Amino acid sequence: MSTDRCAICERDVETTRHHLTPKNRKESPVAAICESCHRQIHAVFTNHELKHRYDTVAKLRESAEMRKFAAWIRKTDKEHVQVDETERVRDWRG
């Protein structure tokens, strides 16, 4: 982890690398994303959706789920939040 600007919520916090193409880490571009946004991404999107619909930072940022989350977290001073998988993602993962 390093301190950087999160590519989703645009806060200056510790970031982690998010692979934009799941399960293809060797060839996948990465984005610096805070831990909270990273957890949220994986809680609301399946790997299939990430690979086929949300494979760029711009597409992630434009999604209704991440726009809402980013707007909320920008108003807090929290660096780490608990997020729960959506039922849809939980069902997909089995």
N, C-alpha and C positions, 0 to 999 in steps of 0.2 A: 504494500500500500504506500501511496505517496500523497502529499497534500497538493491538490490541484483544483481546478474548477470542474465540477460535475457537468458532464455533457447534457444531462437531462434537466436537473433543477437549477443549474448554474450557480450553486453555492460553492464557496471556497472551503472545502473540507477534504478529509482523507478520501482518496478514491481507490478503486480497484479496477482491474481490467475486465471488461465485458466483451466476450467474443460475439460478434454480430452474426456469425453463422454457427449455430449450435452443432456440436459433435463433429466439427471440422476445424479444430483449433490450430492445426499447423498452417492452414491457408486462410483462416478467418481474420479479417480486419478486427481491431479491438478499439474500444472507446473507454475513456476514463470516466467512470461512473461511481457515485458515492454508494456506500453499502446499502443505504435505505432504498435508493432508486433501483439498485441491482436486485434486491430482494423483491421489490414490487413488480419489476419486469417479469421475474420468474414465477411470481404468484398469480399474475393475471393472464399471461400468455403461455401457450404450449410451445415446445421446441419447434413443432411444425409451423406454427404461426410466426414464430421469430425468424425461421429460415425463409419462409415464403412471402410474408407480408411486412415484417418489421426488421428488415436486414440492414437498415441504416439508422444513424442517430436521428436524422430528420424525421423518418417515418415513426420512430418510437416517440419522439417529442410531440408529433402531431396527433398521436392516438389520444382518444378521449380519456382513456384510463390514466395515461401518464401525464397528460395536461392537468387533470384534476389533482393527481397526487403531487406533482411538482408545485402547483399553486399553493397547496396546503403546506407542504414541508418548507417552502421558502419563508413562510410566516412564523416558523418555529425556530428554536435554537438547538433542536435535536440533531445529533449526528447519527444516532442509531434508533430505529423504531422497529417494533414487532409488526410484521405483516402476515396475514393468513392467506393461504392459497384460496382461490375461488373454487367453488364446488365443481365448476366446469373443468378447471385444470386438474383438480384432485381426481375427478372421474377419468380424465384422459390418461393420467399417469397410472391409474389402476390401483 
